[in-house]
């Protein structure tokens, strides 16, 4: 209560603490490492929907958090023919997802903007792994392809479909 009075006297507006706390807030902002588990579902673009549930158990203050997330990303990329890290509002991401759908490629898509606090964490780890901060971040056959421009360039040069076939990403 003393903090509220101090804030109210220094801010040009009335401070009213909210009882609402987003589900990931306590998990990622806790300064004391209290392990909690978070479960998130992801879908792919294939005509037959496939849901994958992943669980990450760590706290942001844990030194192993980034390395655990890095291992999760590496495993996901190696276990799936096509992986796209995307954001729902990004036109470049939409273009890549549409291209894979048009080509009949089964892509596992992670919508970073729908993942709460995990989205920015994933994006930071992806940047560390690939050097790419932007979305879409595309992987085919376990290899980093790049973004929209890189993917479209491969398509225009006739190199994308052989990569997809080699990775066994095409629906037959």
N, C-alpha and C positions, 0 to 999 in steps of 0.2 A: 504494500500500500504506500509506503514511503517513496518507493521508486515511481509510482504513478503520480504522486503529488509533485515530485521533482521534475518529471517529464512534462506534466501539465503546465508547470510554471515557466518552463523554458521553450516550449513549443507554441507556435501561433495558432494551434488548433487543440481541440479537446482529445486527449488520449483515452481511449476506452479499450482495455484489453479484451480480446475475443476468447471465448472458450473453445472455438473451433481450431483444430490443428490438423493440417493435411496429413494423410496417413504416413507419408515418407519423412515428414519434418522431424519427428522424434528420432527416427532411425538414422538420419544422416547428420543431424546437428548436435547430437548428444556429445558432450565433451568427455564423458566417462564411457569407456568402451563396454557397452552392454550389448552382447550379441543378440540380434533379432533376425528373423527370417522374412524375406520379401519374395513374393511369387508374382511373376508377370507372364502373360500369355502373348504369343506372337503368331501371326498368320502368314501364309504365303500366298502367291498369286495364282496358283494352279487351279484348274477347274474343280478339282477335288480338294476342298479345304483341309489343311493340316494344321493342327495347333501344337505348339511346343511350349512347354512350361519350363522355366528355368528358375532356380533358386540361388540367390547370392547371400551368403551368410558372412557378414563382416560389418564393421562400423567404419565411418569415414575417418575416424581418428586412429584406426588400426593401420599399422605400417604395411600390413600384407593386403590391404584392401585393393590397391591398384594392381598388384601382381595376381591376385585371385581373379579379378575382373579380366585382366590380360589373358590369363589361362582359359577362362570361359570363352572369350572372343576367339582365341586361336582354335579351341576345340570346335566351336560352332562353325567357323570358317572351313576347317578341315573335314568336318562331318557332313557338310551340305554342299551340293554342286554349285549353287548360286546363292550368295547372301548379299542383301542390299540394306545398308543402314541409311535411313531416310527420315524425312519430316513431312507430315501430311500437307503442309501449306507450300512446300517447295516445288516450283514448276519444273525444275531440273530433275528432281526425284520422280515426279509424275511421269516425265518423258521417258526415263529409264525403265520404270515399272511398266509403262504401256508397251515399250519396245519388247521387253521380255515376254509379256503376255501375248503380243502379236506373233512372236517367234515360237510360242508354245513352250517356253522355258519355265520350269518350276523354280521360282525364286523365293527364298525365305526372307521376308522383309521385317525389319525392326524399325518401327516408327518412334524415333527418339523423343519427339515432342509429346508423345502419349505415355511416356514411361516415368513421369514424375521426376524425382531427383536423380534417378538412375540414368536418365537420358544424357544430361550434361557430363556425368561421370564416364559413361560409355564413350561419348564423343572425345573427351580428353585422352582416354586410353587409346582410342583409334588413332588420334593424331600422333601420339607417341609411337605407335606401331607402324604407321604408314606415312607420316609426315603430312597428311591431308586433314585439314580441319573442317572442310565443307562437306555437305551432303549433295547428292548421294555418294556413298562410299561403297564401291562395288567389288565383290570378290567372286571369282569363277575358278572352280577346281582347286580351291585352297590358295589361289594367288590373288594378290591385290591388283585390280585392273585400273582403278582410279575413280574419276567422277563421271558426270554426264558426257562431257566433251570427249574423254578418253573412250568411253563405251560406244558413243556414236561414231567416232573415228574408226574403231575396229569394225563396226557394222558396215560402214560405207566402203571400207577396204576389203570386205568379204572375209574378215578374220574372226568375227564374233561367233558366227554359227559353227564353224569347226571347233572353236574353244568350248562352246556349249555342248556339242556332241561328244567331245573328248571327256568332258566332265560328267557326262550322262545326265544332263539337265533338261533335255528335251522330252516332252510328253509324246508318247507314241500311240 
